[in-house]
Amino acid sequence: MKMRQVLHNWWKWICYIFRRFPKKTQVRPTFSSSFIQYWYCQNWDHDRWIEEYQMLQKIGINEIILQNIADTKARYAVYPTKMDGYTCNSIDMVKTALRAADALGMNVRIGLGYSEDWWSQNIYDQTWLDEEAEVNTAILKEIVTMYGEHKSLNGWYIPYEFHPLTALGLVQQADINRFFQRISSAIKLNSKKTIMVAPFYKAQLKSHITLATWSYLVHHILKDTGIDILALQDSVGAGFNELEHLDEIYAYTKKATDEIGLVLYAVTETFEMNGTDYLPAKHSRISAQLSKESAYVSGFVAFSIDHYQNGNESTQVAGYEEYYRYYLEHQT
């Protein structure tokens, strides 16, 4: 009887452990979202957007991310902004993209303003950061006012990508945290949709900036900002990381996102570098990236089906069809 009681108690304890810490179900390793850059699509009409969305929906992608809709350095926007000193695209790209998405049940995540000066010393200038946050707030308010009724407007993207060298010191981490907090606070005041950012890590910096330091940096930059999704660029296409690095990079990033309550996605790069040329990556490498990342993330964003495996571009059809076959294999 004693042995039976011991076994019974042991079994109750095992059941408790599994209820308390359920096994994580791996996400299906397929894309649900893809980035698109405005230089490629800013002059499309309604029918061309329909064509693009149908191409994406065929392979299970239900969201497109407009990487940014304004260049805050060049003072240029792809919608009819009323901000002083800005010029505009002749076609309202934002309206056209949203209307076509409404018609097909597609989702659009809108990236706000971006300046290439983010990569210069300006990032260490609090005045510059405050000014960028202010102009992004103005862009956000215009977009909500002009397009907020569109059912396809399903989220926001802040297109400022931080990395291990962005903010090594606590003061700079606090400055970047404040920058993100100001933009996301404006979004939360005007919208209930989720907010995404997409940082990246470089494995070649590991001897100087450990993954533990990276995890700490992510925690302190994004804590209490109101951002919902961290979509970590795997940087395999850019050559910053190799496949063998992904487990550790995503594990340490997930540690930080779990601590501060963010959802972790992967931005899986579907290109490769040949000198200064960006070329479509081989499908075998892309599928290996997806497989490794699936143990850690809740979703996958492509960078980018629209630019490198586009079924509407004759030179990319083969890559698109290869991914389509892969997608069908992973539906069961």
C-alpha positions in Angstrom: 0.0 0.0 0.0 2.8 2.4 0.8 4.4 1.8 -2.6 1.1 2.4 -4.3 0.7 5.7 -2.4 4.2 6.7 -3.4 3.5 6.0 -7.0 0.2 7.8 -6.8 1.8 10.9 -5.3 4.6 10.8 -7.9 2.1 10.7 -10.7 0.2 13.6 -9.3 3.4 15.6 -9.1 4.3 14.8 -12.8 0.8 15.8 -13.9 1.1 19.1 -11.9 4.5 19.9 -13.6 3.0 19.3 -17.1 0.0 21.5 -16.2 2.2 24.2 -14.7 4.8 24.2 -17.5 3.1 22.9 -20.6 5.3 21.9 -23.6 5.6 24.7 -26.1 3.9 23.8 -29.4 6.3 24.7 -32.2 4.8 27.2 -34.7 4.4 26.0 -38.2 7.6 27.0 -40.1 5.9 29.1 -42.8 5.5 32.8 -43.4 2.4 34.7 -42.4 3.8 38.2 -43.3 6.2 39.9 -45.7 8.0 43.2 -45.8 7.7 45.5 -48.9 9.7 48.7 -49.5 8.0 51.7 -51.1 10.5 52.2 -53.8 9.1 49.0 -55.4 5.4 49.6 -55.1 4.8 53.4 -54.6 3.3 53.8 -58.1 1.1 50.7 -58.2 -2.6 51.0 -59.0 -5.4 49.1 -57.4 -5.2 46.1 -59.7 -1.4 45.7 -59.2 -1.9 45.6 -55.4 -4.7 43.0 -55.9 -2.3 40.9 -57.9 0.4 41.2 -55.3 -1.9 40.2 -52.4 -3.3 37.2 -54.3 0.2 36.0 -54.9 1.0 36.3 -51.2 -2.3 34.7 -50.0 -1.7 31.7 -52.2 1.3 30.8 -50.0 -0.4 31.6 -46.7 0.7 35.2 -46.2 -2.1 37.3 -44.8 -0.1 40.5 -43.8 2.1 42.9 -45.7 4.4 45.3 -43.9 4.9 48.7 -45.5 8.5 49.1 -44.2 8.1 52.9 -44.1 5.8 55.5 -45.6 8.0 58.6 -45.2 11.7 59.5 -45.5 12.1 62.0 -42.7 15.5 63.1 -43.8 14.5 63.7 -47.5 11.1 65.0 -46.3 9.2 62.8 -48.7 6.0 60.7 -48.1 4.1 58.2 -50.2 0.8 59.7 -49.1 -0.5 63.3 -49.2 1.0 64.5 -46.0 0.4 68.1 -44.8 3.6 68.3 -42.9 5.6 71.4 -43.6 8.4 71.1 -46.2 7.4 67.6 -47.4 6.9 66.5 -51.0 4.5 63.6 -51.8 4.3 60.8 -54.3 1.9 61.4 -57.2 -0.2 58.3 -56.2 -1.5 57.9 -52.6 0.3 54.5 -52.0 -1.2 54.1 -48.5 -4.8 54.5 -49.6 -4.3 52.3 -52.7 -2.7 49.5 -50.7 -5.3 49.6 -48.0 -8.3 49.7 -50.4 -7.0 46.7 -52.2 -6.3 44.9 -49.0 -9.9 45.7 -47.8 -11.2 44.0 -50.9 -9.3 40.7 -50.3 -9.3 40.4 -46.5 -5.6 41.2 -46.4 -3.9 42.8 -43.4 -1.5 45.8 -43.7 1.0 46.8 -41.0 2.1 50.4 -41.6 5.7 51.4 -41.0 6.1 55.1 -40.0 8.9 57.5 -40.8 12.5 56.7 -41.2 15.8 58.6 -41.6 19.1 57.1 -42.6 20.7 59.4 -40.0 19.7 56.7 -37.5 23.0 54.9 -38.6 25.1 58.0 -37.9 26.1 59.7 -34.7 22.7 61.3 -34.6 21.5 58.3 -32.6 23.5 59.6 -29.7 21.9 63.0 -29.9 18.9 63.3 -27.6 17.6 66.3 -29.5 17.6 64.4 -32.8 15.8 61.5 -31.2 13.2 63.8 -29.8 12.7 65.4 -33.1 12.3 62.0 -34.9 9.8 60.9 -32.3 7.9 64.1 -32.8 7.7 63.7 -36.6 6.7 60.1 -36.3 3.9 61.1 -33.9 2.7 63.6 -36.6 2.8 60.9 -39.3 0.9 58.5 -37.0 -1.9 61.0 -36.3 -2.2 61.8 -40.1 -2.5 58.1 -40.9 -5.1 57.4 -38.3 -7.2 60.5 -39.4 -6.9 59.7 -43.1 -7.1 55.9 -43.1 -8.2 54.7 -39.7 -11.5 53.4 -41.0 -9.9 50.8 -43.2 -10.4 47.3 -41.8 -7.2 46.1 -43.3 -5.1 48.5 -41.2 -4.0 45.9 -38.7 -0.8 47.1 -37.0 2.2 49.4 -36.8 5.9 49.1 -37.5 8.6 51.4 -36.1 11.3 51.1 -38.7 14.3 52.0 -36.5 16.4 48.9 -36.2 18.7 48.7 -33.1 21.6 46.3 -32.9 24.4 45.4 -30.4 26.4 48.7 -30.9 23.3 51.0 -30.8 23.3 51.5 -27.1 26.0 49.8 -25.0 25.7 52.2 -22.1 22.9 52.6 -19.7 22.3 56.3 -20.6 22.0 55.5 -24.3 19.7 52.6 -23.6 17.5 54.9 -21.6 17.5 57.4 -24.4 16.5 54.8 -27.0 13.9 53.4 -24.6 12.4 56.9 -24.3 12.5 57.3 -28.1 10.5 54.1 -28.6 8.2 54.9 -25.7 7.2 58.3 -27.2 6.3 56.8 -30.5 4.5 53.8 -29.2 2.6 55.9 -26.6 1.3 58.1 -29.5 0.2 54.9 -31.3 -1.6 53.5 -28.2 -3.4 56.8 -27.7 -4.8 56.6 -31.3 -5.0 52.9 -32.1 -5.6 49.5 -30.5 -3.4 47.7 -33.1 -0.1 46.0 -32.2 3.3 47.6 -32.6 6.4 45.8 -34.0 10.1 46.5 -34.1 12.8 44.5 -35.8 16.4 44.7 -34.3 19.3 42.4 -35.2 22.4 40.8 -33.7 25.8 40.2 -35.2 27.5 37.0 -34.2 30.9 38.4 -35.2 30.6 40.8 -32.3 30.2 37.9 -29.8 33.7 38.1 -28.4 33.1 41.8 -27.4 29.3 41.8 -26.9 28.1 38.5 -25.5 24.6 37.2 -26.0 23.9 37.7 -22.3 24.8 41.4 -22.9 22.5 41.5 -25.9 19.6 40.0 -23.9 20.2 42.7 -21.2 20.3 45.4 -23.9 17.0 44.2 -25.5 15.4 44.1 -22.0 16.4 47.7 -21.1 15.7 49.3 -24.5 12.2 47.8 -24.9 10.9 47.5 -21.3 7.7 49.4 -20.7 7.7 51.0 -24.1 4.3 49.6 -25.1 5.8 47.7 -28.1 4.1 44.3 -28.6 6.2 42.4 -31.0 10.0 42.0 -31.4 10.6 40.6 -34.9 14.3 39.6 -34.7 16.1 39.7 -38.0 18.1 36.5 -38.4 20.7 38.4 -40.5 21.7 35.2 -42.4 21.1 36.8 -45.7 23.1 39.9 -44.8 26.0 37.6 -43.7 26.0 38.8 -40.1 25.1 35.3 -38.8 25.4 31.7 -39.9 22.7 29.0 -39.4 24.7 27.6 -36.5 24.3 30.8 -34.6 20.5 31.0 -34.7 19.7 28.8 -31.7 21.7 30.8 -29.2 20.7 34.2 -30.7 17.0 33.4 -30.6 17.2 31.7 -27.2 18.8 34.8 -25.6 16.5 37.2 -27.3 13.5 35.1 -26.2 14.8 35.3 -22.6 14.5 39.1 -22.8 11.1 39.2 -24.5 9.7 36.7 -22.0 10.9 38.9 -19.2 9.3 42.1 -20.5 6.2 40.5 -22.0 6.8 40.9 -25.7 6.0 38.4 -28.4 9.0 37.1 -30.4 8.8 36.7 -34.2 11.5 35.9 -36.7 12.3 38.1 -39.7 13.7 35.4 -41.9 15.9 36.8 -44.7 15.2 35.2 -48.0 18.1 36.9 -49.9 21.8 36.4 -50.1 24.6 38.9 -50.7 27.0 38.6 -53.7 29.3 41.6 -53.2 26.9 44.5 -53.2 24.1 42.6 -55.0 21.1 41.3 -53.2 20.0 37.9 -54.8 17.2 35.4 -54.0 18.5 32.8 -51.5 18.3 29.1 -52.2 15.1 27.5 -50.7 17.2 24.9 -48.8 18.8 27.6 -46.8 15.5 29.4 -46.2 13.8 26.2 -45.0 16.8 25.6 -42.6 16.4 29.0 -41.2 12.6 28.5 -40.6 13.2 25.1 -39.0 15.8 26.5 -36.5 13.8 29.6 -35.6 10.5 27.7 -35.1 11.6 26.4 -31.7 11.6 30.0 -30.3 9.2 32.2 -32.1 5.4 32.7 -32.5 5.5 33.8 -36.1 7.5 34.4 -39.2 8.0 37.5 -41.3 9.8 37.2 -44.7 12.3 39.7 -45.9 11.1 39.4 -48.4 8.8 37.3 -50.6 7.8 40.5 -52.4 11.4 41.3 -53.4 13.1 38.0 -53.8 10.5 35.2 -54.3 7.8 37.2 -56.1 5.5 35.1 -58.2 4.7 38.2 -60.3 8.3 38.7 -61.3 9.4 36.4 -64.1 13.0 36.0 -62.8 11.6 35.0 -59.3 8.8 32.6 -60.3 11.0 29.5 -59.8 11.8 30.5 -56.2 8.2 31.3 -55.5 6.9 28.0 -56.8 9.6 26.1 -54.7 8.4 27.9 -51.6 4.7 27.2 -52.6 5.5 23.4 -52.7 7.2 23.7 -49.3 4.2 25.6 -47.9 1.7 22.9 -49.0 3.9 20.2 -47.4 3.7 22.0 -44.1 -0.1 22.4 -44.0 -0.7 19.0 -42.4 
